[in-house]
Amino acid sequence: MRSKDSMRRFIHDPYFEKGHWIFKIRQTIVTILAWIVLLVPVYWTFSATVFITKSFKGTIWSVNQGRDMFYSFARFLGGAFIVLFIITLSFTFYNNYYTKHHVKKHAIYDENRLLERREAIKDFYTQEFGERSIRRNQIRYYSVNPQQNFDVGAIHKIYEKFEAKK
């Protein structure tokens, strides 16, 4: 039940809530009009070009000019799609080749320093929370005392202290 209360705080849509009938009617009418505005030109164009037959009467274009324009645009956009597909494929293959053969494959960090820092933090965790094998394998629930909370920047201080010892 608690999750429903928290969802009510973050999600608010009057269309799907109880009441708000004027809002729902207005939104439904606007949605239907938007679909009509979208579909009428699409139907009009396709009925006069793609779906036209000899027996089809009432075409919007009495001459072939509109039909020719539609098919020329279709050819142009089809060709553009093919060219863009080929260019995209070529660039993808080139980028993969370049990444595989020319990009340096070395670490951009000091790996020895990372391993040393990892050991230092392991020592700190063991000191604060007990042995690692016990922490990982035997304990299923652990409550952290307020004294065991880390200070802001505690990990950074551990790293600085460890590196100062070297």
Secondary structure by P-SEA (a helix, b strand, c coil): caaaaaaaaccccccccccaaaaaaaaaaaaaaaaaaacaaaaaaaaacccccccccccccccaaaaaaaaaaaaaaaaaaaaaaaaaaaaaaaaaaaaaccccccccccaaaaaaaaaaaaaaaaacccccccccccccbbbbccccccccaaaaaaaaaaaaac
